[in-house]
Amino acid sequence: MTETTIVQTNNTVEPTISGIGIREITTDQSGAWLEAGWRDFKRAPAIGLAYGAFCVLAGYLVVLSIFQTGQLHLTLPLAAGFMLLAPLLAVGLYETSRRLEMGENVTLWHSLNGFRRNPGQIGAIGIMLMLFFLAWTRIAMLLFALFYSGTVPSLDVLVWETFFSRDAMTFLITGSILGGVLAIMVFAVSVVSIPLLVDRDVDVITAVIISVAAFRKNWKVLTGWAAVIAILSACGMVVFLFGMAVIMPLLGFSSWHAYRGIIDTSQTDVARLRRKTA
C-alpha cells in the first residue's frame, strides 16, 4: 500500500499520499460540477440514458419483488438504500467523463472499461458499500419491528401507519437520523475514492483514506453537495422513477467533476491506470 503522511499547514491538515493533494472548495463549485456534468451528458447522451434506463429498470424490478413478496415496509428503506450503492453504479459514467476529458473515444462499451481498469479494488469497495446497504436494511427492519410489532400491513394501512399514526413522527425521526448518519458515512468513504480508483493506480484503503480526509477538510460544502444529490434523486424517484433516467447520469457525470475539483493530482507520482483497449 502507498505510504501515507499527514502534513500540518497553517492550522489545516492536508493528507498527502504520493503527492495526491486535497483542495479547499467553495459552495459555488457545486453548481459548476452540475454544469460540467450536464455538458458531459449532452456530449454522450446515449451512454447517459443507457445507464439511466438501467437504473429505472432495476428500480422497477425491486418494486415488483417487494410487492410479490409482500415486504411493503421495505419500500422506503430500499429507496434510501439505493443512494448507498449509487456511487458504484456510476463507475461507467466516471469512465465516460474521464475519457471525454482526455479526448478519447466514448461509447457504451468504452464506459465499461471503468469496471475493468481497477477491478479488484473497485470490487473491494463494492463489497464495503454492500455491507453498509445490508446494515441499513437490517436497521430499517428492526425499527419497523420495534414500532409496529413486526406485522406487515396492507399498502393503505402501511401508508397510514408510517406517516399518520401515533408513533409515526418518532419512527420517521429515528429512521431519518440513523439513515442520515449511515448515508454521511458512506458519502465520506465514496465521494472521492471510487472516481480515484477509476483514475489512478491506488489501492482501496488509500482511496478511502483520501476520500474521508477530503470530506473532513470540506465537510460543510460536501454535506451540501450530498443534500443536492439526495434532493435531485428524490425528485427523480417521485415521478415513478422515470426521472432517474436523467438524474442518475447527470449526478454520475457531475460526481466525476466533483472529484476532479477536490483532488489535486498535478504533483503526484501515482500513475494513471494503463489504458485498456476496448
C-alpha positions as CSV (number, residue, x, y, z in Angstrom):
1,M,0.0,0.0,0.0
2,T,1.2,3.5,-0.7
3,E,2.8,5.3,2.2
4,T,0.5,7.9,3.9
5,T,1.8,11.0,5.6
6,I,-0.1,13.9,7.2
7,V,1.3,17.4,6.7
8,Q,0.3,20.2,9.0
9,T,0.0,23.6,7.3
10,N,-1.4,26.8,8.8
11,N,-3.9,25.2,11.1
12,T,-5.2,22.9,8.3
13,V,-4.4,19.3,7.9
14,E,-3.7,18.2,4.4
15,P,-3.3,14.5,3.8
16,T,-0.7,13.9,1.1
17,I,-0.3,10.5,-0.4
18,S,2.4,10.3,-3.0
19,G,1.6,13.9,-4.0
20,I,-2.2,13.5,-4.2
21,G,-3.5,16.7,-2.6
22,I,-6.8,17.9,-1.4
23,R,-8.1,21.3,-2.4
24,E,-10.3,23.5,-0.2
25,I,-13.5,24.0,-2.2
26,T,-16.3,26.6,-2.0
27,T,-20.1,26.4,-2.2
28,D,-20.3,27.8,-5.7
29,Q,-18.4,24.9,-7.1
30,S,-21.4,22.6,-6.7
31,G,-23.2,24.5,-9.4
32,A,-20.1,24.3,-11.6
33,W,-20.0,20.5,-11.1
34,L,-23.6,20.2,-12.2
35,E,-23.0,22.3,-15.3
36,A,-20.0,20.2,-16.2
37,G,-22.0,17.1,-15.7
38,W,-24.8,18.4,-17.9
39,R,-22.2,19.2,-20.6
40,D,-20.9,15.6,-20.5
41,F,-24.5,14.3,-20.7
42,K,-25.1,16.4,-23.8
43,R,-21.8,15.1,-25.3
44,A,-22.6,11.5,-24.6
45,P,-26.5,11.3,-24.3
46,A,-26.8,7.7,-25.4
47,I,-24.4,6.5,-22.7
48,G,-26.1,8.6,-20.0
49,L,-29.6,7.4,-21.0
50,A,-28.4,3.8,-21.1
51,Y,-27.2,4.0,-17.5
52,G,-30.3,5.9,-16.6
53,A,-32.6,3.3,-18.2
54,F,-30.8,0.5,-16.4
55,C,-31.4,2.4,-13.1
56,V,-35.1,2.8,-13.8
57,L,-35.4,-0.9,-14.9
58,A,-33.6,-2.1,-11.8
59,G,-35.8,0.1,-9.6
60,Y,-39.0,-1.4,-11.1
61,L,-37.6,-4.9,-10.6
62,V,-37.0,-4.1,-7.0
63,V,-40.6,-2.7,-6.6
64,L,-42.0,-5.8,-8.3
65,S,-40.2,-8.1,-6.0
66,I,-41.3,-6.1,-3.0
67,F,-45.0,-6.5,-4.0
68,Q,-44.6,-10.1,-4.9
69,T,-43.0,-11.0,-1.5
70,G,-45.3,-8.7,0.5
71,Q,-42.4,-6.8,2.0
72,L,-44.0,-3.5,1.5
73,H,-42.4,-2.0,4.6
74,L,-39.1,-2.2,2.8
75,T,-40.1,0.2,0.0
76,L,-38.8,3.4,1.6
77,P,-35.6,1.8,3.1
78,L,-34.7,0.3,-0.2
79,A,-35.3,3.6,-2.0
80,A,-33.0,5.3,0.5
81,G,-30.5,2.3,0.3
82,F,-30.1,3.0,-3.4
83,M,-28.2,6.1,-2.5
84,L,-25.6,3.9,-0.7
85,L,-24.9,1.8,-3.8
86,A,-25.3,4.6,-6.5
87,P,-21.5,5.6,-6.5
88,L,-20.6,2.1,-7.5
89,L,-23.3,2.0,-10.3
90,A,-21.9,5.3,-11.6
91,V,-18.4,3.8,-12.4
92,G,-19.1,3.7,-16.1
93,L,-20.2,7.3,-16.0
94,Y,-17.0,8.3,-14.3
95,E,-15.1,6.5,-17.0
96,T,-17.1,8.3,-19.7
97,S,-16.3,11.7,-18.2
98,R,-12.7,10.7,-17.8
99,R,-12.5,9.8,-21.5
100,L,-14.2,13.0,-22.6
101,E,-11.7,14.9,-20.5
102,M,-8.8,13.1,-22.1
103,G,-10.2,13.4,-25.7
104,E,-10.6,9.7,-26.1
105,N,-13.3,7.7,-27.9
106,V,-16.5,7.4,-26.0
107,T,-19.0,4.5,-26.5
108,L,-21.1,2.4,-24.1
109,W,-18.5,-0.4,-24.4
110,H,-15.7,2.1,-23.6
111,S,-17.6,3.2,-20.5
112,L,-17.5,-0.4,-19.2
113,N,-13.7,-0.1,-19.0
114,G,-14.3,1.8,-15.8
115,F,-15.1,-1.5,-14.1
116,R,-12.2,-3.3,-15.8
117,R,-9.4,-0.7,-15.1
118,N,-9.0,-1.5,-11.4
119,P,-11.4,-4.4,-10.9
120,G,-10.0,-5.9,-7.6
121,Q,-10.0,-2.6,-5.8
122,I,-13.4,-1.4,-7.2
123,G,-14.8,-4.8,-6.2
124,A,-13.5,-4.4,-2.7
125,I,-15.2,-1.0,-2.2
126,G,-18.3,-2.5,-3.8
127,I,-18.3,-5.1,-1.0
128,M,-17.9,-2.4,1.5
129,L,-20.9,-0.4,0.2
130,M,-22.9,-3.6,0.1
131,L,-22.2,-4.2,3.7
132,F,-23.4,-0.7,4.5
133,F,-26.5,-1.4,2.5
134,L,-27.3,-4.6,4.3
135,A,-26.7,-2.9,7.6
136,W,-29.2,-0.2,6.7
137,T,-31.9,-2.7,5.6
138,R,-31.4,-4.6,8.9
139,I,-31.7,-1.4,10.9
140,A,-34.9,-0.4,9.0
141,M,-36.4,-3.9,9.6
142,L,-35.6,-3.7,13.3
143,L,-37.1,-0.2,13.6
144,F,-40.3,-1.4,11.9
145,A,-40.5,-4.4,14.2
146,L,-40.0,-2.2,17.3
147,F,-42.6,0.4,16.3
148,Y,-45.2,-1.8,14.6
149,S,-45.0,-5.2,16.4
150,G,-43.3,-6.9,13.4
151,T,-46.5,-7.2,11.4
152,V,-46.6,-6.3,7.7
153,P,-49.9,-4.4,6.9
154,S,-51.5,-3.8,3.6
155,L,-50.4,-0.9,1.5
156,D,-53.1,1.5,2.6
157,V,-52.6,0.6,6.2
158,L,-48.8,0.8,5.8
159,V,-49.0,4.4,4.5
160,W,-51.2,5.4,7.4
161,E,-49.1,3.7,10.0
162,T,-45.9,5.2,8.6
163,F,-47.0,8.8,8.2
164,F,-50.1,9.4,10.4
165,S,-50.2,7.0,13.3
166,R,-49.4,8.0,16.9
167,D,-45.8,6.7,16.6
168,A,-45.2,7.9,13.1
169,M,-43.2,11.0,13.9
170,T,-40.9,9.2,16.3
171,F,-40.5,6.4,13.8
172,L,-39.7,8.8,10.9
173,I,-37.3,10.9,13.0
174,T,-35.4,7.9,14.4
175,G,-35.2,6.3,10.9
176,S,-34.1,9.6,9.4
177,I,-31.3,10.2,12.0
178,L,-30.0,6.6,11.7
179,G,-30.2,6.6,7.9
180,G,-28.6,10.0,7.7
181,V,-25.7,9.1,9.8
182,L,-25.1,5.9,7.7
183,A,-25.5,7.9,4.5
184,I,-22.9,10.5,5.5
185,M,-20.5,7.7,6.4
186,V,-21.0,6.1,3.0
187,F,-20.7,9.5,1.3
188,A,-17.4,10.3,3.1
189,V,-16.0,6.9,2.2
190,S,-17.0,7.0,-1.5
191,V,-17.2,10.7,-2.7
192,V,-13.6,10.6,-3.9
193,S,-12.5,7.0,-3.5
194,I,-14.4,5.4,-6.4
195,P,-13.5,8.0,-9.0
196,L,-9.9,7.9,-7.8
197,L,-9.9,4.1,-8.2
198,V,-11.1,4.5,-11.8
199,D,-8.5,7.2,-12.5
200,R,-5.3,6.2,-10.6
201,D,-3.3,3.2,-9.6
202,V,-4.1,3.2,-5.9
203,D,-5.5,0.6,-3.5
204,V,-8.9,0.8,-1.9
205,I,-7.5,1.6,1.6
206,T,-5.5,4.5,0.3
207,A,-8.5,5.7,-1.8
208,V,-10.8,5.6,1.3
209,I,-8.3,7.5,3.5
210,I,-8.1,10.2,0.9
211,S,-11.9,10.3,0.5
212,V,-12.5,10.6,4.2
213,A,-9.8,13.3,4.5
214,A,-11.3,15.2,1.7
215,F,-14.7,15.1,3.4
216,R,-13.2,16.2,6.7
217,K,-11.4,19.1,5.0
218,N,-14.6,20.3,3.1
219,W,-17.4,18.8,5.2
220,K,-19.7,21.8,5.0
221,V,-19.5,22.1,1.2
222,L,-19.7,18.4,0.7
223,T,-22.6,17.9,3.1
224,G,-24.4,20.5,0.9
225,W,-23.4,18.5,-2.2
226,A,-24.7,15.3,-0.6
227,A,-28.0,17.1,0.1
228,V,-28.2,18.2,-3.6
229,I,-27.7,14.6,-4.7
230,A,-30.4,13.4,-2.3
231,I,-32.9,16.1,-3.3
232,L,-32.4,15.5,-7.0
233,S,-32.6,11.7,-6.6
234,A,-35.8,12.1,-4.6
235,C,-37.2,14.3,-7.4
236,G,-36.3,11.5,-9.9
237,M,-37.9,8.8,-7.8
238,V,-41.3,10.6,-7.1
239,V,-42.2,10.7,-10.8
240,F,-42.5,6.9,-10.7
241,L,-38.7,6.5,-11.1
242,F,-38.7,7.8,-14.7
243,G,-36.9,11.0,-13.6
244,M,-33.9,8.8,-12.7
245,A,-33.3,8.2,-16.4
246,V,-31.8,11.7,-16.5
247,I,-31.0,12.4,-12.8
248,M,-28.8,9.4,-12.3
249,P,-26.4,10.0,-15.3
250,L,-26.4,13.7,-14.6
251,L,-25.2,13.1,-11.0
252,G,-22.7,10.5,-12.1
253,F,-21.1,12.8,-14.6
254,S,-21.2,15.7,-12.0
255,S,-19.6,13.5,-9.4
256,W,-16.6,12.9,-11.6
257,H,-16.1,16.7,-11.9
258,A,-16.5,17.0,-8.1
259,Y,-13.7,14.5,-7.7
260,R,-11.5,16.5,-10.2
261,G,-12.3,19.7,-8.3
262,I,-11.5,18.3,-4.9
263,I,-8.4,16.2,-5.6
264,D,-5.2,17.7,-6.9
265,T,-3.1,15.2,-8.8
266,S,-0.8,17.7,-10.5
267,Q,2.2,16.8,-8.3
268,T,1.5,13.1,-7.9
269,D,3.8,10.2,-8.8
270,V,0.8,7.8,-8.7
271,A,0.4,6.8,-12.3
272,R,-2.8,6.9,-14.2
273,L,-4.1,3.4,-14.8
274,R,-3.0,1.9,-18.1
275,R,-5.5,2.4,-20.9
276,K,-7.3,-0.8,-21.8
277,T,-8.3,-1.3,-25.3
278,A,-12.0,-1.9,-25.9
